[in-house]
Amino acid sequence: MSVIIDRRNLGTRSSANQDRLQRRVRGRVKAAVEKLARRRSLGDMLDTEQPIAIPTKDLHEPSFRRDMRDAAWEQVLPGNKEFRRGDRISKPHGGDTGDGGGSDGAGASDGLGDDEIAIVLSADEFLSVLFEGLELPNLRQTRTEDIQLDQWRRAGFVKEGSPSRMHIGRTMRTARARRMALRSRKKGELEELVRQAETLEEEIRIRQGYGEDTSIERFRLDEIREEIRVLERKIKAIPFIDESDLRFAHIDQQPRPVTSAVIFCVMDVSGSMGDIEKDLAKRFFLLLYLFIHRQYRSVDIVFIKHHGEAAECTEQEFFGAKEGGGTLVSPALELVEEIMADRYPAEHWNIYLAQASDGDNAQDDNRLVQERALALLPHLRNMFYLEVNQDQESALLRLYKSIAQDFPELMIARARRTEDIYPLFRALFTPRAGVPHG
């Protein structure tokens, strides 16, 4: 007979406390992942599994205890061999060193403390937490044959699964149907045997009244009564729940058609873009690249680099670009227009433009940039402009700010440090979240 142990609510731990514990741990993991994303290079973070430190105090459930502010603790716990009731316990030596229990008073320079545990995240788990809750803004339905978004959906019930996903209601209904099916046949047999026994008993009484021999009938009656006892034991032995009754809620990752989308990544690689500026810009585009490939099944990404001229390039050439020269932004926007007209008509595509630059553009070119931007924006779902490592706003940034007053889909941000990139990225791609300008 099967024995079912519901491990979801063992001891004093309730499901509500478990939910609160999971929320605390998820919050800690999310905060730790965001901290890593702000400070370390993404390449370093994705090469190996990432240990995330979680304070052990977050793993304890809340409990009530006696208020000791106005009372003295006089209890001596069982197993104590050193102290008696009323003894005063002195503070441990070296208590001010903060060594976390070490005897030499020297704290560890790295690694986990005594009050922390480590949760190791794979690269896929790390990206899931990193991009949780983000999506392409203003994504609209155009064509459904190109891009699909993976979505977890309920997919019925299965006979095997994790105990935490056992569906009590479906399991009980299945068990009840099995018990009814097994008992109905046996109860029919039992009722028939009871009727036969009653008939024989009546026949024995009648024949005894006439003084006839009833030994054969009594022998048959004993056989029927034994069959009744065996059948009753079989009915009682039918288990309340059998392993075949278990049903587990099943979820499956199914593709959901969304629409067609393309993102133009435009990066300034001119001489004014130093190593710091290029590193900030590439960090932003790398986050964007990983986000698109992680969250969406198929979105086209077009890479464009520009200095005095603009050219479409591969992702390897884009992220490895180390060029120089003067700066002209308008050729890059003109190239975007040409590619859109040739391959991505606006009536069939959700078009996004992400641009990163230090804003050091030729003054005469800003007028052309304004013309090209005003021509592009009516066909774009969103345009993101990131200005990197500038102490003051550039003329290009001020130009985009003036355009953004009439086109709210133009989002502007500035980043001076590595730590600024990820918060700005989340602000740009959080649903219904505004981005602070400048």
C-alpha positions in Angstrom: 0.0 0.0 0.0 1.4 3.4 -0.9 2.2 6.0 1.7 1.9 9.6 0.5 4.0 12.2 2.4 3.2 15.8 1.6 6.6 17.5 2.1 5.3 20.9 1.3 4.2 21.6 4.9 6.4 19.6 7.3 7.0 20.5 10.9 6.1 24.1 11.8 6.7 25.5 8.4 3.6 26.7 6.7 3.1 27.4 3.0 2.7 31.1 3.7 6.1 31.2 5.5 7.6 29.2 2.6 6.3 31.8 0.1 7.8 34.6 2.2 11.1 32.8 2.4 11.1 32.3 -1.4 10.4 36.0 -2.0 13.2 37.0 0.3 15.7 34.7 -1.4 14.6 35.8 -4.9 15.0 39.4 -3.8 18.5 38.8 -2.5 19.5 36.9 -5.6 18.1 39.6 -7.9 20.0 42.3 -5.9 23.2 40.3 -6.1 22.9 39.7 -9.8 22.2 43.4 -10.5 25.3 44.3 -8.4 27.4 41.9 -10.5 26.0 43.4 -13.7 26.9 46.9 -12.6 30.5 46.2 -11.6 31.9 43.3 -13.6 32.2 42.7 -17.3 29.5 40.5 -18.8 32.2 38.3 -20.3 33.6 37.4 -16.9 30.2 36.8 -15.5 29.1 34.4 -18.3 32.3 32.4 -18.4 31.7 30.5 -15.2 28.9 29.7 -12.8 28.2 32.6 -10.4 28.1 32.1 -6.6 25.6 34.5 -5.0 25.9 35.1 -1.3 22.7 35.0 0.7 22.7 36.1 4.4 21.6 33.2 6.6 19.3 35.5 8.6 17.0 35.6 5.5 16.5 31.8 5.7 15.0 31.9 9.2 11.3 31.9 9.7 9.7 34.5 12.0 9.0 33.3 15.5 7.7 34.7 18.8 10.0 34.8 21.9 10.0 36.3 25.3 10.8 40.0 25.7 14.0 40.1 27.7 14.3 43.8 28.2 12.5 43.7 31.6 13.3 40.1 32.6 16.3 38.0 33.3 16.8 34.7 31.5 17.2 32.0 34.2 16.7 28.8 32.2 19.5 26.2 32.0 19.1 24.1 28.9 19.4 20.3 29.1 22.8 18.8 28.5 24.6 21.7 30.1 27.6 20.5 32.3 29.2 23.8 33.1 26.6 26.4 34.3 23.9 26.4 36.9 20.9 28.6 37.5 22.0 32.0 38.6 25.5 31.9 37.2 26.7 34.9 35.2 28.1 34.2 31.8 31.0 36.4 30.8 31.5 37.8 27.2 33.8 35.7 25.0 37.4 36.9 24.7 38.1 38.8 21.5 34.5 39.7 21.0 35.3 43.1 19.5 37.5 41.7 16.7 34.6 40.7 14.6 36.4 37.6 13.3 33.2 35.6 12.9 34.3 32.9 15.3 38.0 32.6 14.4 40.5 32.3 17.2 43.2 34.5 15.8 40.9 37.6 15.4 41.9 38.0 11.7 38.9 38.4 9.4 38.9 36.8 6.0 39.8 39.0 3.1 37.4 37.4 0.7 34.9 34.6 0.3 31.8 34.0 2.3 31.3 35.0 6.0 30.0 32.6 8.6 26.6 34.2 8.3 26.3 33.7 4.5 25.6 30.8 2.2 26.3 30.6 -1.5 23.8 29.9 -4.3 25.5 29.0 -7.6 23.8 30.3 -10.8 24.5 28.9 -14.2 24.8 31.4 -17.1 21.3 30.7 -18.2 19.9 31.2 -14.7 22.0 34.4 -14.3 20.5 35.9 -17.5 17.0 34.9 -16.5 17.3 36.9 -13.3 19.2 39.7 -15.1 16.4 40.3 -17.6 13.4 39.4 -15.5 10.5 41.7 -16.2 12.0 43.4 -19.2 10.5 43.6 -22.7 10.7 45.5 -26.0 8.5 48.6 -25.5 5.6 49.4 -27.8 5.8 46.0 -29.5 2.7 45.8 -31.8 1.1 43.1 -33.9 2.3 43.1 -37.5 3.1 39.7 -38.9 3.1 36.5 -36.8 5.3 34.2 -38.8 8.7 35.5 -37.9 9.1 36.0 -34.1 7.9 33.9 -31.2 8.2 34.5 -27.5 8.6 31.5 -25.2 5.9 31.4 -22.5 5.3 29.0 -19.7 1.7 27.7 -19.8 -0.3 25.0 -18.0 -0.2 21.8 -20.0 -2.6 19.5 -18.1 -1.6 16.8 -15.6 1.0 14.1 -15.6 1.5 10.9 -13.5 5.1 11.8 -12.5 6.6 15.0 -11.2 7.9 17.0 -8.3 6.1 16.6 -5.0 5.8 20.4 -4.8 3.6 20.3 -8.0 1.3 17.5 -6.9 -2.3 18.5 -7.6 -4.3 17.4 -4.5 -7.8 17.9 -6.1 -7.0 15.9 -9.3 -5.3 13.2 -7.3 -8.3 12.8 -4.9 -10.7 12.7 -7.8 -8.7 10.0 -9.6 -8.4 8.0 -6.3 -12.1 8.2 -5.7 -12.9 7.1 -9.3 -10.5 4.1 -8.9 -12.1 3.1 -5.5 -15.6 3.3 -6.9 -14.6 1.2 -10.0 -13.0 -1.5 -7.9 -15.6 -1.6 -5.1 -18.6 -1.5 -7.4 -17.9 -4.9 -8.9 -16.9 -6.4 -5.6 -19.9 -4.9 -3.8 -22.1 -6.5 -6.5 -20.6 -9.9 -5.9 -21.0 -9.3 -2.1 -24.7 -8.5 -2.4 -25.2 -11.6 -4.5 -23.5 -13.8 -1.9 -25.5 -12.2 0.8 -28.7 -13.0 -1.1 -27.6 -16.6 -1.6 -26.8 -16.9 2.1 -30.2 -15.5 3.1 -31.9 -18.0 0.7 -30.0 -20.9 2.1 -30.7 -19.9 5.7 -34.5 -19.7 4.9 -34.3 -23.1 3.1 -32.5 -24.6 6.1 -35.2 -23.4 8.5 -38.0 -24.8 6.4 -36.3 -28.2 5.9 -35.5 -28.4 9.7 -39.2 -27.8 10.3 -40.0 -30.9 8.3 -37.2 -32.9 10.0 -35.1 -33.2 6.9 -31.3 -33.5 6.7 -29.7 -30.0 6.0 -26.0 -30.9 6.2 -25.3 -30.2 2.5 -27.0 -26.8 2.8 -25.1 -26.0 6.0 -21.8 -26.9 4.3 -22.7 -24.6 1.3 -23.8 -21.8 3.7 -20.4 -22.0 5.5 -18.6 -21.7 2.1 -20.7 -18.7 1.2 -20.0 -17.0 4.5 -16.3 -17.6 4.1 -16.5 -16.0 0.6 -18.3 -13.1 2.1 -15.6 -12.6 4.7 -12.8 -12.8 2.0 -14.6 -10.3 -0.2 -15.2 -7.9 2.7 -11.5 -8.0 3.5 -10.6 -7.3 -0.2 -13.0 -4.3 -0.2 -11.4 -2.9 3.0 -7.9 -3.5 1.5 -8.5 -1.2 -1.4 -6.0 1.7 -0.7 -7.4 5.2 -0.2 -4.7 6.5 -2.6 -2.5 4.5 -4.9 0.6 5.5 -6.8 -1.4 5.3 -10.0 -3.7 8.0 -8.6 -1.0 10.7 -8.3 -1.4 13.6 -10.6 1.1 16.5 -11.0 0.4 19.9 -12.5 2.5 20.1 -15.7 3.7 23.3 -17.3 5.4 23.5 -20.7 7.3 26.2 -22.5 5.3 26.9 -25.6 6.1 29.4 -28.3 3.6 32.3 -28.5 3.5 34.3 -31.8 4.2 38.0 -31.2 5.2 40.0 -34.2 8.2 40.9 -36.4 10.9 43.2 -35.0 14.3 44.6 -36.0 16.8 46.5 -33.9 19.4 48.8 -35.4 22.5 49.1 -33.2 24.4 52.3 -34.1 27.8 52.9 -32.4 30.2 55.8 -32.8 33.8 54.4 -33.3 35.4 57.8 -34.2 38.7 59.0 -32.6 36.9 61.0 -29.9 35.6 57.7 -28.5 38.3 56.6 -26.2 38.6 53.2 -24.5 36.3 54.2 -21.7 33.6 55.5 -24.0 33.8 52.5 -26.3 33.7 50.1 -23.3 30.5 51.8 -22.0 28.9 51.7 -25.4 29.8 48.1 -26.0 28.6 47.1 -22.6 25.2 48.6 -23.3 25.0 46.9 -26.7 26.1 43.6 -25.3 23.3 43.8 -22.7 20.9 44.5 -25.5 22.2 41.6 -27.6 21.9 39.1 -24.8 18.5 40.4 -23.8 17.1 40.0 -27.3 18.5 36.5 -27.8 17.5 35.4 -24.3 13.9 36.7 -24.3 12.8 36.4 -27.9 13.0 33.5 -30.3 13.9 35.5 -33.4 14.5 39.3 -33.7 16.7 40.8 -36.5 19.7 42.8 -35.2 21.5 45.2 -37.7 24.9 46.4 -36.5 26.1 49.8 -37.8 29.4 51.5 -36.9 30.3 55.0 -38.0 32.9 57.7 -37.8 33.2 60.0 -40.9 31.3 57.3 -42.8 28.8 54.6 -41.8 28.9 50.9 -42.6 26.9 47.8 -41.8 29.0 45.2 -40.1 28.9 41.8 -38.4 28.6 41.4 -34.6 32.2 40.4 -34.4 33.3 43.6 -36.2 30.9 45.7 -34.2 32.0 44.6 -30.7 35.7 44.4 -31.8 35.7 47.8 -33.5 38.8 50.0 -32.7 38.7 52.7 -35.4 39.2 56.4 -35.4 38.7 59.5 -37.5 36.2 62.4 -37.4 32.6 62.1 -36.3 29.5 62.4 -38.5 26.3 61.0 -37.2 24.0 61.7 -40.1 25.5 59.0 -42.5 24.6 56.4 -39.9 20.9 57.5 -39.8 20.9 57.7 -43.6 22.1 54.1 -43.7 19.4 53.1 -41.3 16.8 54.7 -43.7 18.2 52.8 -46.7 18.2 49.4 -44.9 14.6 50.0 -43.7 13.5 50.9 -47.2 15.2 47.8 -48.7 14.6 45.1 -46.1 12.4 46.3 -43.3 9.3 48.2 -44.4 7.7 49.9 -41.4 4.2 48.6 -42.1 5.4 45.0 -41.5 8.1 45.5 -38.9 8.5 46.9 -35.3 11.6 48.9 -35.8 13.9 50.0 -32.9 17.0 52.2 -33.1 19.7 52.1 -30.3 22.5 54.7 -30.7 25.5 55.3 -28.5 28.0 58.1 -28.9 30.1 60.6 -26.9 28.1 63.3 -28.7 31.2 64.9 -30.3 29.6 65.5 -33.7 30.6 68.0 -36.3 28.5 71.2 -35.7 27.4 71.4 -39.3 26.2 67.8 -39.3 23.7 68.4 -36.4 21.3 70.0 -38.9 21.3 66.9 -41.0 21.0 64.7 -37.9 17.8 66.6 -37.0 16.4 66.1 -40.5 17.2 62.4 -40.5 15.8 61.9 -37.0 12.6 63.7 -37.8 12.2 61.5 -40.9 12.9 58.3 -39.0 11.0 58.7 -35.7 7.4 58.4 -37.2 8.4 54.9 -38.4 10.2 53.8 -35.1 8.6 52.1 -32.1 11.4 53.5 -30.0 14.7 55.2 -30.4 17.3 55.1 -27.6 20.2 57.5 -27.4 23.0 56.8 -24.9 25.7 59.5 -24.4 28.8 58.1 -22.7 31.5 59.7 -20.5 30.6 63.4 -21.0 30.9 65.8 -18.1 28.5 68.2 -19.8 25.6 67.7 -22.3 26.8 67.8 -25.9 25.1 69.7 -28.6 23.9 66.4 -30.1 22.2 65.5 -26.7 20.5 68.9 -26.5 19.3 68.5 -30.1 17.8 65.1 -29.3 16.2 66.6 -26.1 14.4 69.2 -28.2 13.2 66.5 -30.6 12.0 64.3 -27.7 9.5 67.0 -26.6 7.4 66.2 -29.7 8.4 62.5 -29.9 8.2 60.7 -26.6 9.4 57.5 -28.2 12.9 59.1 -28.3 14.5 58.1 -25.0 17.7 59.8 -23.8 20.2 58.7 -21.1 23.7 59.5 -20.0 26.3 57.1 -18.5 29.7 58.2 -17.1 30.6 55.0 -15.2 30.3 51.3 -15.7 27.8 51.1 -12.8 25.4 53.4 -14.7 24.8 51.1 -17.7 22.6 48.3 -16.2 20.2 50.6 -14.3 19.8 52.7 -17.4 19.2 49.5 -19.5 16.5 48.3 -17.1 14.8 51.7 -17.2 14.7 51.6 -21.0 13.2 48.2 -21.3 11.0 48.0 -18.2 7.3 48.0 -19.3 5.6 51.4 -18.9 8.7 52.8 -17.2 9.9 56.3 -18.1 13.6 57.1 -18.6 15.1 60.2 -17.0 16.4 62.5 -19.7 20.0 63.5 -19.3 
